[in-house]
Amino acid sequence: MQQLQKVDIGTLSNGASMERANLELAKVLENIQDINTSPTAKRSVTIKFEIKPSENRDMGEVTIQATSKLAPVVEHTAFVTLSTDNAGQPEMSEIVEQGIFDDQPGFENITKLERKNA
């Protein structure tokens, strides 16, 4: 007969819940260090156990899932003008401060937009 062992959250499925929680915690810590996210936004790790008992309630199946909620990348705003070029094609130009890109010779801040025919 198979030996049954009493388990807890740390020992269930050879520590799968702790392993998964640690993986998600690593994602949270990496997200906190990302300079493109808000430094004060709340992050979280959630561990979910779903237990599906058998019909006669003497056995069950346990599903373990860990998820994290990270801070989104902070939005960035640019100011642009929208117009058309000499050929009538739409274009967008970014309004930038004078001197920001002076160290990049040939820098052109116009993005051509292409029309897609349906």
N, C-alpha and C positions, 0 to 999 in steps of 0.2 A: 504494500500500500504506500502511496506517495505521502511523504512528510509535508505537513502544512506548516507554514510559518506565519505568525502574526506580523502584519506590515503596518507602516505608517507612511506619511507623505514622503519622508526621506528615503525609505527603503523600497517602496512600491516600484515594481518593474526595474529593479536594480538602480534606483535613483533617477529614473527618467524625468520626473518632474523637476528635480533640482537641476539636472543638466539643461533642460529646456529653459528654465527660469534664468540660469546663468547666461545662456546664449542671448536671451532677450535683454538682460541687464547690460550685457556688453554693447548691444545696439544703442541702448539709452545713454550709456556713458559716452559712446562715440558721438552721438547726436548732441550731447551737451557741449562737447569740445568743438563742434562745427561752428565756425564764425559766421556762417550764413543763416544760423537759426537764432531765435531770441534767447538770450542767456537766462531769462527768468521764467520762461514758459514751463509749465508742469509737464512732466513725462511720467509714464506709468508702465508697470509690468503686471499682467494678469495671468494667473494660473487657473485653468478650468479643468475640473474633474467631472466627467459624465459617467454615471454608473447605471448600467442597464441590467437589472436582475432577471434571472430566469423565471419561468412560469411558476415553479414551486419554491422560489426564493432561496434556494440553497447554493446558487452560484451566480456569478455576474460578470459582466464585461466592463472594464474601466478604460475610458479614453482620457488621455492626458494631453492638454494643449496649453502652451504658453504663448502669449502675444504681448506686444508692446505698443504703446501709443507714443509717438515721437513728436517733437516740435517741427512744424513745417518750415521750409526755407522761407526766410523773410523776403517779402516782395520788394522789388526794385522798380523805381519809376524813372522813365526817360521822357523827355519832351521832344516832340517831333513836329515837323511840318509835313503836310500831305499835299502833293501837287502832281502835275504831269510834266514829263520832259518835252523837248521840242518835237518829238515824234508822236506825242499824245499818249505815251505809256505812263502808267501810274508810277510814282516814286515817293519815297519817304526819306526825309533828311532829319538827322538828329541835331538838336540845338545843343551845342557844347560850349563850355567856357573857352575863351581864347587862351591858347598856350598849353592846354592839357595834353594835346597830342603832338606838340612841336618836335619831340624827340623821335617821331616816327615819320620819316620822309615818305612822301607819296600817300599818306593816309587819306582815305576818302570816306566820308561818312554818309554816303548815299547808298541806299539799298534799293535795287530795282525790284519791283513787284511784277510777277507774271500773271497774266490772265489765263484762267483755265476754261476752255470751252466745254460746256456740258454735253 
